[in-house]
């Protein structure tokens, strides 16, 4: 009988503060008490405490000699990659040398996954599902071959493409791809990776889960108090690190066009201090910054203070937005660009979501003015489902069913 036994949840990035990866990990562990959580590089204290309260078994080291060797090899490869990026980072080097360290990173991630899978096979033999929550975008079959265990793997995006050597390693383990099912959080990510891995079994399903923990009235009052912002004044929050796919330039230009005062709460890591200094000098912007990454409690405080959350990405960015999912599950209105046409279609005609053409600062300024004049209504409890989010219990059922199909095919 499935649906009642533990899950094996592998999160290689549990040692990093912040992000919806840790939140999903904790929510799934809470939904299935007794689950085995493997964090090969350790876990931040906030995650450790939450997993302990959930009754999960947390393992932060390799179990068995094979897992230990694989993890040691992974750390060696990661060190070589870091040294290579430092050495070959300059554009004066040929492109093949500049890309080499990133290829070594793919190998290091594969070895980490294999080590965790070996530990899982040694520690838990009756799991309803074995899932890598943040998996590499390459060497899927190699991870199954070296790890010795069929598994599901959430592949969030494709950042590094395979070069010749890594492609050859992947080809040698191609048959083992049939012991894996990739889970793509969006159709756009699935379409992109299917071109590179046409034989890799895959399904599409949102990664973020709805934990039902919407912001309370008391939290909203506390958020305003924490930032010393009067109730009648408009607040927009900008959450998350400024990564290359974030369109900060459009925000920068839009803020210079403001004709009415606005509080802007910014948190995340990394941020560009020069840009923040420019925003502090703008006459209509009252800037509040919270150095990141931040804990879940602080994140809730930031969202609680806001009349809307701002999400701006470059056109064509199709990976799942944890910030959009956060807004829906917390109950915070959105200002979001139409960078992802599928997402824009889901939000069409939703009164709590103000959309603007991606890359258009004038349109974004208009949306900000709209929030100043009349804050949008808050999304209702059905908003997470609109975006494809399941509850944690529903997500464990989805993973269990998907894994059962894999095991049936494997046997």
Rosetta blueprint (number, residue, H / E / L):
1 X L
2 X L
3 X L
4 X L
5 X L
6 X L
7 X E
8 X E
9 X E
10 X E
11 X L
12 X L
13 X L
14 X L
15 X L
16 X L
17 X L
18 X L
19 X L
20 X H
21 X H
22 X H
23 X H
24 X H
25 X H
26 X H
27 X H
28 X H
29 X H
30 X H
31 X H
32 X L
33 X L
34 X L
35 X L
36 X E
37 X E
38 X E
39 X L
40 X L
41 X L
42 X L
43 X L
44 X L
45 X H
46 X H
47 X H
48 X H
49 X H
50 X H
51 X H
52 X H
53 X H
54 X H
55 X L
56 X L
57 X E
58 X E
59 X E
60 X L
61 X L
62 X L
63 X L
64 X L
65 X H
66 X H
67 X H
68 X H
69 X H
70 X H
71 X H
72 X H
73 X H
74 X H
75 X H
76 X H
77 X H
78 X H
79 X H
80 X H
81 X H
82 X H
83 X H
84 X H
85 X H
86 X H
87 X H
88 X H
89 X L
90 X L
91 X L
92 X L
93 X L
94 X L
95 X H
96 X H
97 X H
98 X H
99 X H
100 X H
101 X H
102 X H
103 X H
104 X H
105 X H
106 X H
107 X H
108 X H
109 X H
110 X H
111 X H
112 X H
113 X H
114 X H
115 X H
116 X H
117 X H
118 X H
119 X H
120 X H
121 X H
122 X H
123 X H
124 X L
125 X L
126 X L
127 X L
128 X L
129 X E
130 X E
131 X E
132 X E
133 X L
134 X L
135 X L
136 X L
137 X L
138 X L
139 X L
140 X H
141 X H
142 X H
143 X H
144 X H
145 X H
146 X H
147 X H
148 X L
149 X L
150 X L
151 X E
152 X E
153 X E
154 X E
155 X E
156 X L
157 X L
158 X L
159 X L
160 X L
161 X L
162 X L
163 X L
164 X H
165 X H
166 X H
167 X H
168 X H
169 X H
170 X H
171 X H
172 X H
173 X L
174 X H
175 X H
176 X H
177 X H
178 X H
179 X H
180 X E
181 X E
182 X E
183 X E
184 X E
185 X L
186 X L
187 X H
188 X H
189 X H
190 X H
191 X H
192 X H
193 X H
194 X H
195 X H
196 X H
197 X L
198 X L
199 X L
200 X L
201 X L
202 X E
203 X E
204 X E
205 X L
206 X L
207 X L
208 X L
209 X E
210 X E
211 X L
212 X L
213 X L
214 X L
215 X L
216 X L
217 X H
218 X H
219 X H
220 X H
221 X H
222 X H
223 X H
224 X H
225 X H
226 X H
227 X L
228 X L
229 X L
230 X L
231 X L
232 X L
233 X L
234 X L
235 X E
236 X E
237 X E
238 X E
239 X E
240 X L
241 X L
242 X L
243 X L
244 X L
245 X L
246 X E
247 X L
248 X H
249 X H
250 X H
251 X H
252 X H
253 X H
254 X H
255 X H
256 X H
257 X L
258 X L
259 X L
260 X L
261 X L
262 X E
263 X E
264 X E
265 X E
266 X E
267 X E
268 X E
269 X L
270 X L
271 X L
272 X L
273 X H
274 X H
275 X H
276 X H
277 X H
278 X H
279 X H
280 X H
281 X L
282 X L
283 X L
284 X L
285 X E
286 X E
287 X E
288 X E
289 X E
290 X E
291 X E
292 X L
293 X L
294 X L
295 X L
296 X H
297 X H
298 X H
299 X H
300 X H
301 X H
302 X H
303 X H
304 X H
305 X H
306 X L
307 X L
308 X E
309 X E
310 X E
311 X E
312 X L
313 X E
314 X L
315 X L
316 X L
317 X L
318 X L
319 X L
320 X L
321 X L
322 X H
323 X H
324 X H
325 X H
326 X H
327 X H
328 X H
329 X H
330 X H
331 X L
332 X L
333 X L
334 X E
335 X E
336 X E
337 X E
338 X L
339 X L
340 X L
341 X H
342 X H
343 X H
344 X H
345 X H
346 X H
347 X H
348 X L
349 X L
350 X L
351 X L
352 X L
353 X E
354 X E
355 X E
356 X E
357 X L
358 X L
359 X L
360 X L
361 X H
362 X H
363 X H
364 X H
365 X H
366 X H
367 X H
368 X H
369 X H
370 X H
371 X H
372 X H
373 X H
374 X L
375 X L
376 X L
377 X L
378 X L
379 X L
380 X L
381 X L
382 X L
383 X H
384 X H
385 X H
386 X H
387 X L
388 X L
389 X L
390 X E
391 X E
392 X H
393 X H
394 X H
395 X H
396 X H
397 X H
398 X H
399 X H
400 X H
401 X H
402 X H
403 X H
404 X H
405 X H
406 X H
407 X H
408 X H
409 X H
410 X H
411 X L
